[in-house]
Amino acid sequence: MTGPDYEQYLGDGVYASFDGYQIWLAVNHHNNKVIAIEPEVYASLERYVATLKEKLKEDGDANEG
């Protein structure tokens, strides 16, 4: 479950790949893997992004009024 089909350039020098369990993030080159994100950590990252979006929306709404 690894290989080129599971690798993707995300932008800004960041690459993602999947080893069958963890998502790996690499910088500047797809072989420079520096961060492994386990499923539980990915779930935490998703919660963080959702919370961040809510806070930014609230801040935007507050600035409009």
Residue, then its C-alpha position, 0 to 999 in steps of 0.5 A: m500500500t505504498g508507492p507513487d500512487y500514495e505520494q502527492y505534492l501538497g505545495d510550498g515544498v511539502y509532500a505527503s505519502f502513506d505507508g499503510y498506517q501513517i501519513w508521512l510529510a516530507v519537505n523540499h524533496h519527496n524522500n526527505k520524510v520528517i514527520a509521521i502522522e499516526p491516525e490518532v494524531y491526524a484526527s487531532l490535526e483535523r480537530y485543530v483545523a476545524t476549531l481554527k476555521e471556527k475561530l477565524k470565522e468568528d473573528g471575521d464576523a466580529n470585524e464586520g460588525 
